[in-house]
């Protein structure tokens, strides 16, 4: 059995070597000739999987180790009798921690003693948006969630969903919607010139969902105007050849790595492995926990003098500080041509360093208050009092 797989999927050998022979390929440049004789195809978000790629091949199972599935023509796969699996929620925690770190930096920039005084509008309440809502609410933030399809399905009105305009009125607006091109609730250019014009200098916009959810040209125009909002972008239109002008205008720019924690990536591999085992009728013998190495940072300590907001900021950025990724992206885009810049963008993702989630770090509190303990529990750190 031949397994053709994106070379950037972690732990391919560990999970799949007992199932078949593995052929590694570049996900961005995979062609029909690469998969013609394959039985199984494993991809990430950079590979378009449709009739152009698979017609005439012997592929019977396609797995994507990602949350998103808009790169997969699921209707065509279904008609061909090709099984499909994705990894919903695999890196949700990683994206949540990305947003938390950006929020921490933004609060510091605004000299806020308590970051929870910021109101946060979450657009999209799926795996990521829902997890972020729960985390921020426990931390004391005022959160407003916009998700029209879920609001429509919420017959009992148990959830307090708000309109897009209400969410856009918050101090922080963070996007967590899938890319939907058709239907009643399309999200392509969900934030266009009109919506962006309503955001002011007192607001922060974060996009770690899909680049096309924001109209890049309209955003570039808005950022050149007075009273423009502060913007942090992890996703971009036309990846990997992203707009250098837009990178220069935004406050934080990162190369589509919000979900790139080691735990998130390995969990994505594990979920596809489990689905493939079910498809083949094989026992599931492996789990992500078997392969996670000891983290470089394993313990942090705080004394009774530590304030909750300050301690949280220190711990969050000890685990992940997006300014490092911002610096690497800006340097990479000094390449001369669009082709080289696109290659540099992909290289940053392919060679991304090991980043661990908060749960890999034990926080030791020596006489800390109950409120400080609660903050670290809500953030997801291991706690030792």
SERO-4910 file (N, C-alpha, C, O; in steps of 0.05 Angstrom, whole numbers):
BEGIN
 pado doro    nc1    nc2    nc3   cac1   cac2   cac3    cc1    cc2    cc3    oc1    oc2    oc3
  Unk    A     17    -24      0      0      0      0     18     25      0     36     27     16
  Unk    A     12     44    -18     28     68    -20     13     92     -9     -9     97    -16
  Unk    A     27    105      9     17    130     21     33    153     11     57    155     15
  Unk    A     19    172     -3     32    196    -12     24    218      8      1    222     14
  Unk    A     44    232     19     39    251     41     55    276     38     78    276     30
  Unk    A     42    298     46     56    324     48     79    321     67     76    311     90
  Unk    A    103    329     59    127    326     74    126    341    101    142    336    119
  Unk    A    108    360    103    106    376    128     88    365    149     85    377    170
  Unk    A     75    343    144     59    330    164     78    317    184     94    300    177
  Unk    A     76    324    210     94    313    230     89    284    236     66    275    235
  Unk    A    110    270    243    109    243    253     96    223    233     81    205    241
  Unk    A    101    227    208     91    209    188     99    181    192     83    162    192
  Unk    A    125    177    196    135    150    200    124    137    226    115    114    226
  Unk    A    123    153    247    114    142    273     85    132    271     79    111    283
  Unk    A     68    146    257     40    138    256     33    119    233     16    102    236
  Unk    A     47    122    210     38    108    186     56     87    174     48     74    156
  Unk    A     80     84    185     99     66    172     90     37    173     98     21    156
  Unk    A     73     30    193     63      3    195     40     -3    176     32    -26    172
  Unk    A     30     19    164      6     16    147     14     13    117      2     -2    102
  Unk    A     35     27    109     44     26     81     70     40     76     81     52     95
  Unk    A     79     39     52    103     54     44     96     83     40     75     90     29
  Unk    A    113    101     51    108    129     51    125    144     30    149    140     29
  Unk    A    112    159     13    126    176     -6    120    205      1     97    214      0
  Unk    A    141    220      8    138    248     16    139    266     -8    156    262    -26
  Unk    A    121    286     -9    121    305    -31    117    333    -20    110    337      3
  Unk    A    122    353    -37    117    380    -29     87    386    -32     76    384    -54
  Unk    A     75    393    -10     46    398    -11     38    420    -30     17    419    -42
  Unk    A     54    440    -32     48    463    -49     50    456    -79     36    468    -95
  Unk    A     67    437    -86     72    431   -114     64    403   -122     72    393   -143
  Unk    A     47    390   -107     39    362   -113     23    362   -139      7    379   -144
  Unk    A     29    342   -156     16    339   -182      3    312   -185      7    294   -169
  Unk    A    -13    309   -206    -27    284   -211     -8    261   -214    -13    238   -206
  Unk    A     15    266   -226     35    245   -230     46    234   -203     55    212   -202
  Unk    A     45    251   -183     55    243   -157     37    223   -143     46    207   -126
  Unk    A     10    224   -149     -9    208   -135    -23    186   -151    -40    172   -142
  Unk    A    -15    184   -177    -29    166   -195    -29    137   -184    -49    123   -187
  Unk    A     -7    128   -172     -5    101   -163     -9     99   -132     -2     78   -121
  Unk    A    -19    120   -120    -22    120    -91    -49    108    -83    -69    109    -97
  Unk    A    -50     95    -59    -75     85    -47    -86    105    -27   -111    107    -24
  Unk    A    -68    120    -14    -76    139      7    -62    165      2    -39    166     -5
  Unk    A    -77    187      5    -65    214      2    -69    229     28    -92    232     38
  Unk    A    -47    240     39    -49    256     64    -38    283     58    -15    286     48
  Unk    A    -53    305     64    -46    332     56    -49    351     80    -59    344    101
  Unk    A    -41    376     75    -47    398     92    -62    419     75    -71    413     53
  Unk    A    -64    443     86    -82    463     73    -72    474     47    -87    487     32
  Unk    A    -47    470     40    -36    482     16    -41    466    -10    -34    475    -32
  Unk    A    -53    442     -7    -57    425    -30    -87    425    -38   -104    419    -21
  Unk    A    -93    432    -63   -120    430    -73   -125    402    -82   -111    391   -100
  Unk    A   -145    389    -70   -151    361    -76   -178    360    -91   -199    366    -79
  Unk    A   -177    353   -117   -201    353   -133   -197    334   -157   -177    318   -157
  Unk    A   -214    335   -176   -212    317   -199   -186    322   -214   -174    302   -225
  Unk    A   -177    346   -216   -152    352   -230   -128    336   -218   -111    327   -233
  Unk    A   -128    334   -192   -106    319   -179   -110    289   -179    -91    274   -183
  Unk    A   -135    280   -175   -139    251   -169   -153    235   -191   -152    211   -190
  Unk    A   -164    248   -211   -178    232   -232   -158    213   -245   -136    220   -253
  Unk    A   -166    187   -246   -149    167   -258   -130    154   -239   -116    135   -246
  Unk    A   -129    164   -214   -111    152   -194   -126    129   -180   -150    125   -184
  Unk    A   -112    114   -164   -124     92   -149   -129    100   -119   -134     82   -103
  Unk    A   -127    126   -113   -131    135    -85   -159    129    -76   -179    134    -89
  Unk    A   -161    117    -52   -187    109    -40   -191    123    -13   -213    121     -2
  Unk    A   -171    138     -3   -174    152     22   -158    177     21   -134    177     13
  Unk    A   -171    200     28   -157    226     30   -160    236     58   -182    237     69
  Unk    A   -138    244     70   -139    256     97   -124    283     97   -103    285     85
  Unk    A   -136    303    110   -122    328    113   -118    333    143   -137    332    158
  Unk    A    -93    338    150    -87    341    179    -91    370    187    -74    382    200
  Unk    A   -114    381    180   -121    409    185   -150    411    194   -166    394    190
  Unk    A   -156    435    207   -183    441    213   -199    447    188   -221    436    184
  Unk    A   -188    465    171   -202    474    148   -204    452    126   -187    435    124
  Unk    A   -225    454    110   -229    434     88   -236    448     62   -244    434     43
  Unk    A   -234    474     60   -242    487     35   -223    482     12   -229    489    -11
  Unk    A   -200    469     18   -182    460     -4   -189    433    -15   -175    423    -33
  Unk    A   -209    421     -4   -218    394    -12   -244    395    -26   -263    406    -16
  Unk    A   -246    383    -50   -272    381    -64   -286    355    -54   -284    334    -65
  Unk    A   -300    359    -32   -312    336    -18   -335    324    -35   -339    299    -34
  Unk    A   -349    340    -50   -370    329    -67   -359    310    -88   -370    289    -93
  Unk    A   -337    318   -100   -325    301   -120   -315    275   -108   -318    253   -119
  Unk    A   -302    277    -84   -292    253    -71   -315    234    -64   -313    210    -68
  Unk    A   -337    245    -55   -360    229    -48   -371    214    -73   -378    190    -71
  Unk    A   -373    228    -95   -383    216   -119   -365    193   -129   -374    174   -142
  Unk    A   -339    196   -123   -320    175   -132   -317    153   -112   -303    133   -117
  Unk    A   -331    155    -90   -329    134    -69   -303    135    -54   -294    115    -43
  Unk    A   -290    158    -53   -265    162    -39   -270    172    -11   -283    192     -8
  Unk    A   -261    157      9   -265    165     36   -249    190     43   -227    194     32
  Unk    A   -259    206     61   -246    231     69   -247    235     99   -267    228    112
  Unk    A   -225    246    109   -224    253    138   -208    278    142   -188    283    128
  Unk    A   -217    295    161   -202    319    168   -196    317    198   -200    297    211
  Unk    A   -186    339    209   -178    340    237   -191    364    251   -176    382    260
  Unk    A   -218    365    253   -231    388    265   -222    392    294   -223    374    310
  Unk    A   -214    417    299   -207    424    327   -179    417    335   -171    421    358
  Unk    A   -163    405    317   -137    394    325   -119    416    336   -104    411    355
  Unk    A   -120    439    324   -102    461    333   -116    485    344   -106    507    345
  Unk    A   -141    480    354   -157    501    365   -143    514    388   -142    539    391
  Unk    A   -131    498    406   -118    509    429    -94    526    421    -89    547    434
  Unk    A    -80    518    401    -57    533    391    -65    561    382    -52    581    388
  Unk    A    -87    562    367    -97    588    357   -106    605    380   -102    629    380
  Unk    A   -120    593    399   -129    608    422   -105    621    437   -106    644    444
  Unk    A    -83    606    440    -60    616    453    -46    638    437    -34    657    448
  Unk    A    -47    636    411    -37    657    393    -53    683    399    -40    704    403
  Unk    A    -79    681    400    -96    705    405    -90    716    433    -89    741    436
  Unk    A    -87    699    452    -82    708    480    -55    723    481    -53    744    495
  Unk    A    -35    714    467    -10    727    467    -12    755    453      0    774    463
  Unk    A    -26    756    431    -30    782    417    -46    801    436    -39    825    437
  Unk    A    -66    791    450    -81    807    468    -63    818    491    -65    841    499
  Unk    A    -46    801    501    -27    809    522     -9    831    513     -5    851    528
  Unk    A      2    829    489     19    850    478      4    876    474     14    898    479
  Unk    A    -21    873    464    -37    897    459    -44    912    485    -43    936    486
  Unk    A    -51    897    505    -57    909    531    -33    924    542    -35    945    554
  Unk    A     -9    912    539     15    925    548     20    950    532     28    971    543
  Unk    A     16    949    506     19    973    489      1    996    498      9   1019    496
  Unk    A    -23    989    507    -42   1009    515    -39   1016    545    -55   1031    556
  Unk    A    -19   1004    558    -14   1010    587    -38   1003    604    -44   1017    623
  Unk    A    -51    981    598    -74    971    614    -64    954    637    -49    935    633
  Unk    A    -72    961    661    -64    945    684    -80    918    684    -70    898    695
  Unk    A   -104    919    673   -120    895    673   -130    890    644   -147    905    634
  Unk    A   -119    870    631   -126    865    603   -155    857    600   -166    860    578
  Unk    A   -167    847    621   -195    839    620   -215    862    617   -239    857    614
  Unk    A   -205    886    619   -223    909    614   -229    913    584   -246    928    577
  Unk    A   -214    899    567   -219    899    539   -244    883    532   -247    860    541
  Unk    A   -262    893    516   -284    877    506   -275    863    480   -259    875    464
  Unk    A   -283    839    476   -274    823    453   -297    813    437   -315    799    447
  Unk    A   -297    819    411   -317    809    393   -306    785    377   -286    788    363
  Unk    A   -318    762    380   -309    738    367   -328    732    344   -352    729    348
  Unk    A   -317    731    320   -333    726    296   -327    697    287   -306    692    276
  Unk    A   -347    680    291   -343    652    286   -341    636    311   -321    640    326
  Unk    A   -360    619    317   -360    605    343   -356    575    340   -369    559    354
  Unk    A   -339    567    321   -333    539    317   -313    529    338   -314    538    361
  Unk    A   -296    510    331   -277    498    350   -259    519    363   -255    520    387
  Unk    A   -248    537    346   -230    557    356   -245    580    371   -239    586    393
  Unk    A   -265    591    357   -280    613    369   -294    605    394   -295    621    413
  Unk    A   -305    581    395   -318    571    419   -299    568    442   -305    576    465
  Unk    A   -275    557    436   -255    553    458   -245    580    468   -240    584    492
  Unk    A   -241    599    449   -232    626    457   -253    640    474   -247    653    494
  Unk    A   -278    637    467   -300    649    483   -300    638    511   -302    654    530
  Unk    A   -298    612    514   -298    600    541   -274    610    557   -277    616    581
  Unk    A   -251    611    545   -226    619    559   -228    648    568   -224    654    592
  Unk    A   -236    666    550   -237    695    556   -259    700    577   -255    717    595
  Unk    A   -281    687    574   -303    691    594   -294    683    622   -301    697    641
  Unk    A   -280    661    624   -270    653    651   -250    673    662   -247    676    686
  Unk    A   -235    686    644   -215    705    653   -228    733    659   -214    751    668
  Unk    A   -254    735    655   -267    760    662   -271    780    640   -280    802    645
  Unk    A   -265    773    615   -269    791    592   -299    793    586   -314    774    590
  Unk    A   -307    816    576   -334    818    564   -332    809    535   -318    821    519
  Unk    A   -346    787    529   -343    774    503   -370    776    488   -391    770    500
  Unk    A   -369    783    463   -392    783    446   -386    765    422   -366    769    408
  Unk    A   -404    746    417   -399    726    396   -419    729    373   -443    730    378
  Unk    A   -408    731    349   -425    732    325   -421    707    308   -399    700    300
  Unk    A   -443    693    303   -442    669    286   -471    664    276   -485    649    288
  Unk    A   -479    678    254   -507    676    245   -517    648    240   -540    642    248
  Unk    A   -502    629    228   -513    603    224   -519    589    250   -539    575    253
  Unk    A   -501    592    270   -506    579    296   -529    593    311   -544    580    325
  Unk    A   -531    619    308   -553    633    321   -579    624    309   -599    621    324
  Unk    A   -580    619    283   -605    610    271   -612    582    280   -636    575    283
  Unk    A   -592    565    285   -597    538    293   -603    536    323   -612    515    333
  Unk    A   -597    557    338   -601    558    367   -631    564    373   -638    586    381
  Unk    A   -648    544    370   -677    548    372   -685    557    400   -704    572    403
  Unk    A   -671    547    421   -678    554    448   -667    581    457   -674    591    478
  Unk    A   -649    593    440   -637    618    448   -619    616    472   -616    635    488
  Unk    A   -607    592    475   -590    588    499   -564    604    498   -552    610    518
  Unk    A   -555    610    474   -530    625    470   -536    654    462   -555    660    447
  Unk    A   -521    673    473   -526    701    468   -509    711    445   -490    725    448
  Unk    A   -517    703    421   -503    713    397   -511    741    391   -533    750    397
  Unk    A   -492    756    379   -497    784    372   -494    788    342   -484    770    328
  Unk    A   -501    811    332   -498    817    303   -469    823    297   -453    827    315
  Unk    A   -463    823    271   -436    830    263   -429    858    272   -406    863    281
  Unk    A   -447    877    269   -442    905    277   -435    906    307   -417    921    315
  Unk    A   -449    891    323   -444    891    352   -416    880    358   -402    891    375
  Unk    A   -409    859    345   -382    847    349   -360    866    340   -339    868    353
  Unk    A   -366    880    318   -346    899    308   -343    924    325   -325    940    321
  Unk    A   -361    927    344   -360    950    362   -342    946    386   -339    964    403
  Unk    A   -331    922    389   -315    915    413   -287    927    410   -278    935    389
  Unk    A   -273    928    433   -245    938    433   -227    921    415   -209    930    402
  Unk    A   -232    895    416   -217    875    401   -236    859    384   -257    849    394
  Unk    A   -230    856    358   -246    839    340   -228    817    330   -207    822    318
  Unk    A   -236    792    334   -219    770    326   -235    750    309   -257    742    317
  Unk    A   -224    743    286   -239    728    266   -232    698    267   -208    690    267
  Unk    A   -253    681    268   -249    652    270   -270    637    254   -281    617    262
  Unk    A   -275    648    230   -295    636    213   -282    620    191   -260    627    182
  Unk    A   -294    598    181   -284    585    158   -288    601    133   -303    621    133
  Unk    A   -275    594    111   -278    608     86   -301    595     71   -300    572     63
  Unk    A   -323    610     68   -347    600     55   -353    619     31   -356    643     35
  Unk    A   -354    607      7   -356    624    -17   -385    627    -26   -391    647    -40
  Unk    A   -403    609    -19   -430    610    -29   -450    606     -6   -441    602     17
  Unk    A   -475    606    -12   -496    601      9   -506    626     21   -501    648     12
  Unk    A   -521    622     43   -534    645     57   -514    661     73   -519    685     78
  Unk    A   -492    649     81   -473    664     98   -445    662     88   -428    650    101
  Unk    A   -439    673     64   -412    672     54   -393    689     72   -402    709     83
  Unk    A   -368    681     73   -349    695     90   -326    708     73   -309    721     85
  Unk    A   -326    704     47   -306    717     31   -310    747     33   -332    757     27
  Unk    A   -289    761     40   -290    790     44   -313    798     63   -327    818     59
  Unk    A   -316    782     84   -335    788    105   -330    816    116   -349    831    122
  Unk    A   -305    823    119   -297    850    126   -287    864    101   -264    859     93
  Unk    A   -304    881     90   -296    897     66   -293    926     74   -289    932     97
  Unk    A   -293    943     54   -288    971     58   -308    983     78   -300   1000     95
  Unk    A   -333    976     77   -353    987     95   -348    980    124   -347    997    141
  Unk    A   -343    954    128   -338    944    156   -312    955    167   -311    963    190
  Unk    A   -292    956    150   -266    966    159   -267    996    166   -253   1006    183
  Unk    A   -284   1011    151   -286   1039    156   -298   1045    184   -293   1066    195
  Unk    A   -313   1026    194   -325   1029    221   -306   1023    244   -312   1029    267
  Unk    A   -282   1012    238   -263   1006    259   -245   1031    262   -237   1044    243
  Unk    A   -238   1037    287   -223   1061    293   -196   1055    306   -189   1032    311
  Unk    A   -182   1076    312   -155   1074    324   -156   1061    352   -136   1052    362
  Unk    A   -179   1061    365   -181   1049    391   -187   1020    391   -193   1008    411
  Unk    A   -185   1007    367   -192    979    365   -169    962    353   -152    972    339
  Unk    A   -170    937    360   -151    917    349   -166    897    333   -186    885    343
  Unk    A   -157    891    309   -168    870    291   -148    848    289   -125    853    282
  Unk    A   -156    824    295   -139    800    292   -152    781    272   -175    775    275
  Unk    A   -137    772    253   -147    751    234   -128    728    235   -105    729    225
  Unk    A   -137    705    246   -122    680    245   -140    658    234   -136    634    240
  Unk    A   -159    666    217   -177    646    206   -169    639    177   -154    620    172
  Unk    A   -179    655    158   -171    652    130   -166    680    119   -181    699    125
  Unk    A   -146    683    102   -138    709     92   -160    723     77   -163    747     78
  Unk    A   -176    707     61   -196    719     44   -221    729     59   -238    742     47
  Unk    A   -222    724     85   -244    735    101   -243    765    102   -264    779    106
  Unk    A   -219    776    100   -215    805    100   -207    814     72   -189    802     60
  Unk    A   -219    835     61   -211    846     36   -184    860     39   -183    882     51
  Unk    A   -163    848     28   -136    858     33   -132    886     21   -119    903     34
  Unk    A   -142    891     -2   -139    918    -14   -154    939      2   -144    961      6
  Unk    A   -178    932     11   -193    951     27   -179    956     54   -179    979     64
  Unk    A   -167    935     65   -152    938     90   -128    956     87   -122    973    103
  Unk    A   -113    951     65    -90    968     59    -98    997     56    -84   1015     66
  Unk    A   -120   1002     43   -129   1029     40   -137   1041     67   -131   1064     73
  Unk    A   -151   1026     83   -159   1036    110   -136   1042    127   -136   1062    142
  Unk    A   -115   1026    126    -91   1030    143    -75   1054    135    -58   1064    150
  Unk    A    -80   1065    111    -66   1089    102    -81   1114    110    -72   1136    105
  Unk    A   -104   1111    123   -121   1133    130   -117   1140    160   -107   1124    175
  Unk    A   -125   1164    168   -123   1172    196   -143   1155    212   -163   1145    202
  Unk    A   -137   1152    238   -155   1138    256   -159   1109    249   -180   1097    254
  Unk    A   -138   1096    237   -140   1068    229   -137   1050    253   -124   1057    273
  Unk    A   -149   1026    252   -146   1007    274   -119    995    275   -104    996    256
  Unk    A   -112    983    297    -88    966    300    -95    939    289   -117    928    294
  Unk    A    -77    927    273    -84    901    260    -61    881    264    -38    887    261
  Unk    A    -70    856    270    -51    833    272    -62    812    252    -84    802    255
  Unk    A    -45    805    233    -53    785    213    -35    761    214    -10    763    213
  Unk    A    -47    737    215    -32    712    212    -38    699    185    -23    683    175
  Unk    A    -61    707    173    -69    695    147    -73    718    127    -79    740    134
  Unk    A    -69    711    101    -67    731     81    -80    722     55    -81    698     49
  Unk    A    -90    741     40    -98    734     13    -74    727     -4    -52    738      0
  Unk    A    -78    709    -23    -58    702    -43    -33    690    -31    -11    694    -41
  Unk    A    -36    675     -9    -12    661      2     -2    642    -19    -19    630    -33
  Unk    A     24    638    -22     45    650     -5     56    677    -14     73    689     -1
  Unk    A     46    686    -38     56    712    -48     39    734    -36     22    746    -50
  Unk    A     44    741    -12     27    759      3     36    788     -3     58    793    -13
  Unk    A     18    807      4     24    835     -1     45    846     18     41    848     42
  Unk    A     68    854      7     89    866     23     80    893     35     86    900     57
  Unk    A     64    908     19     54    933     28     36    930     53     37    946     72
  Unk    A     20    909     52      2    904     75     18    895    100     12    904    122
  Unk    A     39    879     96     56    871    118     68    896    131     70    897    156
  Unk    A     76    915    115     89    939    126     70    956    142     78    971    160
  Unk    A     44    954    135     24    971    148     13    960    174      5    975    192
  Unk    A     12    933    177     -1    921    200     18    922    224     43    924    221
  Unk    A      7    920    248     22    920    273     38    895    277     61    895    283
  Unk    A     24    872    274     37    846    276     31    830    251      8    828    242
  Unk    A     52    817    240     49    801    216     63    774    220     87    773    225
  Unk    A     48    752    218     59    726    222     51    708    198     31    712    186
  Unk    A     67    687    192     64    672    167     45    647    169     54    625    164
  Unk    A     20    652    177      1    630    179     10    608    197     11    584    189
  Unk    A     17    615    221     28    595    240     13    595    267     22    583    286
  Unk    A    -10    609    268    -24    611    294    -30    583    305    -29    578    329
  Unk    A    -36    564    287    -43    537    296    -19    518    296    -23    494    296
  Unk    A      5    528    296     29    512    292     42    502    317     67    497    317
  Unk    A     28    500    339     40    487    362     46    458    356     33    446    339
  Unk    A     66    447    370     72    419    365     48    401    372     42    382    358
  Unk    A     35    408    395     12    392    403    -10    392    381    -22    372    375
  Unk    A    -15    416    370    -36    419    350    -30    403    325    -47    390    314
  Unk    A     -5    405    316      3    391    291      2    361    295     -7    346    278
  Unk    A     13    351    318     13    323    323    -15    312    326    -21    290    317
  Unk    A    -32    327    339    -60    318    342    -74    316    315    -90    298    311
  Unk    A    -67    334    297    -79    332    270    -70    306    256    -87    293    244
  Unk    A    -45    299    259    -35    273    248    -49    250    261    -58    231    247
  Unk    A    -52    251    287    -65    229    302    -94    226    293   -103    203    290
  Unk    A   -109    247    289   -137    245    282   -140    233    254   -159    217    250
  Unk    A   -122    239    236   -124    227    209   -115    198    211   -127    181    197
  Unk    A    -95    192    227    -87    164    231   -110    147    242   -115    125    233
  Unk    A   -125    158    262   -147    143    273   -169    138    252   -180    116    250
  Unk    A   -174    159    235   -194    156    214   -186    135    193   -202    119    184
  Unk    A   -160    135    186   -150    115    167   -152     87    179   -159     68    164
  Unk    A   -146     84    204   -148     57    217   -177     47    216   -182     24    210
  Unk    A   -196     65    221   -224     57    219   -231     49    191   -246     30    187
  Unk    A   -221     64    171   -227     58    143   -216     31    135   -229     16    121
  Unk    A   -193     25    145   -179     -1    137   -187    -24    156   -179    -47    151
  Unk    A   -202    -18    177   -209    -39    196   -186    -48    214   -184    -71    222
  Unk    A   -167    -29    219   -143    -35    235   -147    -25    264   -161     -5    268
  Unk    A   -134    -37    283   -135    -27    311   -119     -1    313    -98      2    300
  Unk    A   -129     17    330   -114     42    335    -94     37    358   -102     33    381
  Unk    A    -69     36    351    -48     29    370    -31     52    380    -15     49    398
  Unk    A    -33     75    367    -15     97    372    -30    122    380    -53    126    372
  Unk    A    -17    139    396    -29    164    405     -8    186    406     16    180    407
  Unk    A    -17    211    404      1    233    403     19    234    428     43    242    426
  Unk    A      8    227    451     23    229    476     49    212    476     67    218    491
  Unk    A     50    191    459     73    174    458     97    189    446    120    182    451
  Unk    A     92    210    430    113    222    414    121    250    422    139    262    410
  Unk    A    107    262    441    113    289    449    138    290    466    139    277    487
  Unk    A    159    305    458    184    306    473    181    324    497    161    339    500
  Unk    A    200    323    515    200    342    538    204    370    527    221    375    510
  Unk    A    188    389    537    190    417    527    216    430    537    227    423    557
  Unk    A    225    450    521    249    465    529    244    481    554    261    483    571
  Unk    A    220    491    557    211    506    581    190    488    595    169    483    584
  Unk    A    197    480    619    178    462    633    167    473    659    147    462    669
  Unk    A    179    495    670    170    504    696    174    535    698    194    545    689
  Unk    A    154    548    710    156    576    717    147    579    746    130    565    755
  Unk    A    160    598    760    153    603    788    146    632    793    160    650    783
  Unk    A    126    636    810    118    663    818    114    664    848    104    645    860
  Unk    A    121    686    860    117    690    889     91    704    895     76    712    877
  Unk    A     85    708    920     60    721    929     58    750    920     37    761    920
  Unk    A     81    762    912     80    790    903     71    794    875     67    816    866
  Unk    A     68    772    860     61    774    831     31    781    828     14    768    841
  Unk    A     26    801    812     -2    808    806    -12    790    783      4    782    766
  Unk    A    -38    784    782    -49    765    762    -43    774    734    -34    757    718
  Unk    A    -48    799    727    -44    808    699    -15    807    691     -8    798    669
  Unk    A      3    817    708     31    817    701     42    789    699     57    783    680
  Unk    A     35    771    718     44    744    717     34    729    693     49    714    680
  Unk    A      9    734    686     -3    721    662     12    729    637     19    712    620
  Unk    A     19    755    635     33    765    611     61    752    609     69    745    587
  Unk    A     74    750    632    101    739    632    100    709    623    116    701    607
  Unk    A     81    694    634     79    666    628     71    661    599     82    644    585
  Unk    A     51    677    590     42    673    562     65    678    542     69    661    524
  Unk    A     79    699    546    100    706    526    126    690    530    142    688    512
  Unk    A    129    678    554    151    659    557    146    634    540    164    622    529
  Unk    A    120    627    537    113    604    519    113    612    490    123    597    473
  Unk    A    100    635    485     98    643    457     96    674    455     78    686    467
  Unk    A    115    686    440    114    714    435    114    718    404    133    712    391
  Unk    A     91    728    393     89    731    364    108    751    351    111    751    327
  Unk    A    121    767    368    139    787    356    163    773    342    175    785    324
  Unk    A    170    750    351    192    735    338    184    727    310    199    730    291
  Unk    A    160    716    307    150    708    281    146    732    263    151    731    239
  Unk    A    138    755    275    134    779    260    161    788    248    163    796    225
  Unk    A    182    787    264    209    796    255    219    778    233    230    787    213
  Unk    A    215    752    235    224    733    215    209    737    189    222    736    167
  Unk    A    183    742    190    168    747    165    177    772    151    181    773    127
  Unk    A    180    794    166    188    819    154    216    816    141    221    828    120
  Unk    A    234    802    154    260    798    143    259    781    117    272    787     97
  Unk    A    242    760    118    240    742     95    230    757     71    237    750     48
  Unk    A    212    776     75    200    790     52    218    812     40    209    827     23
  Unk    A    242    813     49    261    831     36    273    819     11    289    831     -3
  Unk    A    264    794      5    273    781    -20    264    798    -44    245    812    -42
  Unk    A    278    795    -67    275    813    -89    249    809   -105    235    828   -112
  Unk    A    242    784   -111    219    779   -129    196    766   -114    199    756    -92
  Unk    A    172    767   -127    149    755   -115    152    725   -111    143    714    -91
  Unk    A    165    712   -131    170    684   -128    187    677   -104    181    658    -90
  Unk    A    208    692   -101    226    687    -78    212    693    -52    217    680    -32
  Unk    A    195    714    -52    180    720    -27    161    698    -20    158    691      3
  Unk    A    148    687    -41    130    665    -36    144    641    -25    134    627     -7
  Unk    A    168    635    -36    184    613    -26    193    618      2    194    600     19
  Unk    A    199    643      8    208    650     36    185    646     56    189    637     78
  Unk    A    160    653     47    137    650     64    133    620     70    129    612     94
  Unk    A    134    603     50    131    574     54    154    563     71    149    544     87
  Unk    A    178    573     67    200    563     83    197    569    112    203    552    129
  Unk    A    186    592    119    181    599    147    162    579    159    165    572    183
  Unk    A    142    569    144    123    550    155    135    522    156    131    507    175
  Unk    A    150    515    135    162    488    134    183    484    155    185    462    166
  Unk    A    198    504    161    220    502    180    213    514    208    231    520    223
  Unk    A    187    517    213    178    530    238    189    515    262    189    491    264
  Unk    A    198    531    281    210    520    306    189    505    322    165    507    317
  Unk    A    198    489    341    180    475    359    168    495    378    182    509    393
  Unk    A    141    496    378    127    514    396    108    497    413     91    482    402
  Unk    A    110    499    439     93    483    457     70    499    468     72    523    471
  Unk    A     49    485    475     25    498    487     29    502    517     47    491    529
  Unk    A     12    519    528     14    526    556     13    502    574     25    501    595
  Unk    A     -2    481    566     -6    457    582     20    442    587     21    425    604
  Unk    A     41    448    571     67    435    574     84    447    596    105    436    603
  Unk    A     74    469    608     90    484    628     76    482    655     52    487    657
  Unk    A     91    476    676     81    476    703     87    503    716    110    511    717
  Unk    A     66    516    726     70    541    741     69    536    771     49    525    781
  Unk    A     90    544    784     92    540    813     86    567    826    100    587    821
  Unk    A     66    567    844     59    592    858     66    588    888     56    570    901
  Unk    A     82    606    898     90    606    926     74    627    941     81    650    942
  Unk    A     52    618    952     35    636    967     18    654    950      8    675    960
  Unk    A     13    647    925     -3    663    907    -32    664    916    -42    646    929
  Unk    A    -46    685    908    -74    688    915    -92    669    899    -83    658    880
  Unk    A   -117    666    908   -135    649    894   -140    660    866   -143    644    847
  Unk    A   -141    686    863   -146    698    836   -123    692    817   -128    687    794
  Unk    A    -98    692    828    -75    685    811    -77    655    802    -71    649    779
  Unk    A    -84    638    821    -87    610    814   -108    606    792   -104    591    774
  Unk    A   -130    620    795   -152    617    776   -143    627    748   -150    614    728
  Unk    A   -128    648    747   -118    658    721   -102    637    706   -107    632    683
  Unk    A    -84    624    720    -67    604    707    -83    579    700    -77    566    680
  Unk    A   -102    572    716   -119    549    709   -135    555    684   -137    538    666
  Unk    A   -146    579    683   -163    586    659   -146    588    634   -156    582    612
  Unk    A   -121    596    637   -103    597    614    -94    570    604    -85    567    581
  Unk    A    -96    550    621    -89    523    613    -62    513    622    -54    491    614
  Unk    A    -49    528    639    -23    518    650    -28    497    671    -48    496    684
  Unk    A     -8    479    674     -8    462    697     -1    478    722     15    497    720
  Unk    A    -13    472    744    -10    488    768      0    472    792    -10    451    798
  Unk    A     20    483    805     30    472    830     31    494    851     45    514    848
  Unk    A     15    491    872     13    511    893     28    503    917     29    517    937
***
